[in-house]
C-alpha cells in the first residue's frame, strides 16, 4: 500500500529566535523613542515578522514591556555582579570605578537615552502595575549591590558616614537616576560630575 506524502506547507517559514529578536528590537526602540511612541507594528517590522508573531509570544504590549525591562537589566547584571565581587580593588574604589565607567559610556553616546529603567519609570510606571513591579524589583537588586559595597567600605574604615549602607545605597541610586535625567536635558556630563563630587567628597567619606 502506497502512502502519499503530505504536500509541503506553504508560506513563510517561522524564523528562529523571533522572541529574542522582538525583545531586543523593543528595547532599542523604547530606549530611543519611548514606550508610548513605539508601536507594535514598528517592532515587528524591524524584525521582519508578521504582527501575529508578536502575539504568539506576548499577551499584550504591557507584557512585552515587562519582558523588555527584565532583559535590559538582566543582560548586564552578571558583569555588574562580577565587578562588585572583585577582591583586588578596595570597595570604595570599586564603587567609584563603576560610576566612572558609566559616565564614560554616556559621554561616548552623546548624552542621549540615559537609563531605560529610569525612562520607563517616568513614562509608564504610573499606568502599569506589571511594569512598575518589575522596575521596582530591578532597582532593589541594583541598590543591594551598592549596599554590600558600601557596607564593606564602612567595615574597613574607607567610609565613616554613620548612616546605614542600605540608606546610602538607595540615595546613591536615586541621585544617579536624577543626574541622568539632567544629563539628557542639559546634553552635558555636568550633572554626572556634580554627582561624583558630592557623593565621593561629601557622602562617602
DAMO-V319441 format. One record per helix or strand of 3 or more residues. SS is the DSSP state (@ for helix, = for strand). FROM is the first residue (numbers start at 1). TO is the last residue. If there is no record, write none. Layout:
# DAMO-V319441
ss->(SS/SS)
from->(FROM/FROM)
to->(TO/TO)
This chain:
# DAMO-V319441
ss->(@/@/@/@/@/@/@/@/@)
from->(18/40/51/61/91/116/129/165/190)
to->(33/47/57/84/108/123/155/186/203)
